């Protein structure tokens, strides 16, 4: 199983997630949104798997910096996808692909089950 962690390296939650994976001898590959961009083909899969509502981080600083019109314009998967591609930092992190399963955010208990621990 190829575990891929998507996020931004200086994000505190991504740091916790990567530390957890390393401490539990869980091999993974890291995909940096800032350097490598948001993979458009994967984004469609994430939206199908977890829903655009879970992917858009409405509590983060990037969301709060957006003007009211832009925020109000995010009403469906297509508008959310356009925003996430334009502003990758608005994606809740980390997004982790555990083979066919995708999770968003860090949850040590759920991760232990997914990692077979």
Rosetta blueprint (number, residue, H / E / L):
1 X L
2 X L
3 X E
4 X E
5 X E
6 X E
7 X E
8 X L
9 X L
10 X L
11 X L
12 X H
13 X H
14 X H
15 X H
16 X H
17 X H
18 X H
19 X H
20 X H
21 X H
22 X H
23 X H
24 X L
25 X L
26 X L
27 X L
28 X L
29 X E
30 X E
31 X E
32 X E
33 X H
34 X H
35 X H
36 X H
37 X L
38 X L
39 X L
40 X H
41 X H
42 X H
43 X H
44 X H
45 X H
46 X H
47 X H
48 X H
49 X H
50 X H
51 X L
52 X H
53 X H
54 X H
55 X H
56 X E
57 X L
58 X L
59 X L
60 X L
61 X H
62 X H
63 X H
64 X H
65 X H
66 X L
67 X L
68 X H
69 X H
70 X H
71 X H
72 X H
73 X L
74 X L
75 X L
76 X L
77 X H
78 X H
79 X H
80 X H
81 X H
82 X H
83 X H
84 X H
85 X H
86 X H
87 X L
88 X H
89 X H
90 X H
91 X E
92 X L
93 X L
94 X L
95 X E
96 X E
97 X E
98 X E
99 X L
100 X L
101 X E
102 X E
103 X E
104 X E
105 X L
106 X L
107 X L
108 X H
109 X H
110 X H
111 X H
112 X H
113 X H
114 X H
115 X L
116 X L
117 X L
